[in-house]
């Protein structure tokens, strides 16, 4: 059993954990999709994915969600993961927003309230980024600043990755189009119509960045619509109920 360690979250409403990447059996990770796991070419990618899904399950349990069999991980068109109750579970309780990062044998998990999209990224303190790669993630004045202060490169790198994840876009959002303000403390970044809160810190020998933004309204499911139609029908006619009239007439 891998050891789960809680991290010091700079945002009280967001829960953070880290665990070592391990070689999990598929049967031990209820939130893993066997079809997705079967597509991984390397053992490293398989272990990272299964460890992330395992840590996600452990985080949900710590927040009181014990029945993982009723939950699945789905992906958006941009491959951003999110949680949903499986069809037929008939549960409407909002689920947390999630973000997972992998780095040098560790997996990191962020769980935020349903109304807050979240992104986390981490890199080891000893890792450096070559200056000739700076123009892949920055431009203009930001690039000029990084070239003068190369020691801050990983701070910028993890911050931009966290923002990409919080917006659910990944590399569909060019990191050069994300400009991170200089200085310490929580920063606010505006990208189109989104305002993102970004925090950077160091812990457990890692650079860590956490980004959050207000979540878009969740799309309704067929079960949601059926439950809402049932509620409205019962408000119009309190005597109405599924099967109730038939039962009453037979008494």
Secondary structure, DSSP 8 states (H G I E B T S, - for coil): ----EE---SSTT-EEEEEE-----GGG-TT--HHHHTT--SHHHHHHHHHHHHHHHHHHHHTT---GGGEEEEE-TT--EEEEE-TT--------EEEEEEETTEEEEEEE-TTEEEEEEEEETT----GGGGGGT--HHHHHHHHH-GGGHHHHHHHHHHHHHHTT-GGGS-GGG----SSSS-EEEEETTEEEEEEEEEETTEEEEEEEEE-------HHHHHHHHHHHHHHH-TT--TTHHHHHHT-
